[in-house]
Structures are given as structure tokens and as C-alpha cells.
Amino acid sequence: MADKGDIGWRVLAGAAALGAGFVARRAITYAWKKGTGKEPPTNPESPDVALGEALGWAVVMGVGMEVARLLATRAAARQYAKANGRLPGHLGD
């Protein structure tokens, strides 16, 4: 059976990723509005949205959210290591 890992780490990493996702979505939406002068597409899958706009939004949102999650998880790992003297199990290998 796979090791479930330290519950403290799982909670910390999950909270960090959730917070980062919330902030990133707002920042990406703001940047999209400033860059394009329009609201981001609410439903990129709709045929009423231009393909270029839908693809652009998907790429910007996907990359932005993943970068935010990665940075938040790395910061959480640093804090975890500072508090516990070691990295979480799967990161300390």
C-alpha cells in the first residue's frame, strides 16, 4: 500500500495550493483584462468564442495556475522543513 505521507504536510500543501490558485486566478483575470481590453471568456468551449481567444485563455490560465501551485508548494515545503528539520517524505528523497 502506498504511503499516505504526513498529514500535516498534506494539509499545508493543500492549503497553500488552494490559496495560490485563488490569488492566481484573480491576477490572471486582471492581466487578461488589461492586456486584451476584454473580459476573459467565461465558457471557452463555446463555439461563440473565437478559437484563438479560447486557446489563449486556456494556455494562460493553465500555465499560470500551475506556476502558482508549484511556487506555493515549494514555499510550503521550505516552511515545513524549517518547522520539522526535514522535508516531507517524498521531497526528501
C-alpha positions as MATLAB code, in Angstrom:
seq = 'MADKGDIGWRVLAGAAALGAGFVARRAITYAWKKGTGKEPPTNPESPDVALGEALGWAVVMGVGMEVARLLATRAAARQYAKANGRLPGHLGD';
ca = [
       0.000    0.000    0.000;
       1.311    3.448   -0.879;
       2.445    5.663    1.990;
      -0.146    8.365    2.583;
       2.533   10.716    3.901;
       2.498   13.170    6.744;
      -0.987   14.579    7.303;
       0.497   17.920    8.379;
       2.318   18.238    5.083;
      -0.749   17.253    3.081;
      -2.867   19.879    4.836;
      -0.183   22.580    4.486;
       0.452   21.838    0.799;
      -3.267   21.684    0.027;
      -3.971   24.988    1.757;
      -1.022   26.639    0.008;
      -2.149   25.376   -3.399;
      -5.747   26.449   -2.772;
      -4.713   29.945   -1.717;
      -2.302   30.274   -4.618;
      -4.993   29.168   -7.051;
      -7.406   31.784   -5.743;
      -4.846   34.586   -5.998;
      -3.538   33.393   -9.371;
      -6.994   33.275  -10.925;
      -7.678   36.860   -9.880;
      -4.267   38.032  -11.091;
      -4.554   36.222  -14.419;
      -8.060   37.580  -14.989;
      -6.847   41.109  -14.202;
      -3.867   40.743  -16.548;
      -6.121   39.371  -19.306;
      -8.448   42.363  -18.992;
      -5.522   44.795  -19.083;
      -3.818   43.018  -21.968;
      -6.807   42.425  -24.206;
      -9.217   45.125  -23.070;
     -11.974   42.492  -22.708;
     -13.300   40.118  -20.125;
     -11.851   36.601  -20.337;
     -14.140   34.020  -21.922;
     -16.488   32.528  -19.351;
     -17.001   29.407  -21.451;
     -14.031   28.826  -23.790;
     -15.647   25.608  -25.082;
     -18.488   27.584  -26.660;
     -18.392   27.892  -30.458;
     -19.315   31.569  -29.959;
     -15.823   32.230  -28.559;
     -13.103   32.673  -31.176;
     -10.718   29.723  -31.276;
      -7.647   31.923  -30.795;
      -9.161   33.577  -27.737;
     -10.225   30.237  -26.249;
      -6.782   28.700  -26.811;
      -5.034   31.785  -25.476;
      -7.132   31.793  -22.325;
      -6.591   28.054  -21.793;
      -2.814   28.368  -22.148;
      -2.517   31.467  -19.968;
      -4.784   30.039  -17.283;
      -3.214   26.565  -17.330;
       0.360   27.767  -17.153;
      -0.449   30.499  -14.647;
      -2.290   28.183  -12.276;
       0.392   25.509  -12.421;
       3.181   28.025  -11.794;
       1.258   29.403   -8.811;
       0.704   25.904   -7.423;
       4.355   24.995   -7.885;
       5.620   28.150   -6.180;
       3.168   27.787   -3.300;
       4.063   24.131   -2.750;
       7.785   24.922   -2.794;
       7.263   27.716   -0.262;
       5.193   25.374    1.904;
       7.965   22.752    1.720;
      10.505   25.340    2.913;
       8.264   26.248    5.854;
       7.645   22.593    6.650;
      11.380   21.889    6.628;
      12.046   24.899    8.831;
       9.472   23.709   11.366;
      10.351   19.984   11.265;
      14.030   19.955   10.377;
      13.388   17.865    7.271;
      11.473   17.937    4.028;
       8.272   15.921    3.667;
       8.951   12.250    2.861;
       8.532   12.288   -0.898;
      10.503   15.535   -1.309;
      13.407   14.485    0.882;
      14.413   11.515   -1.290;
];
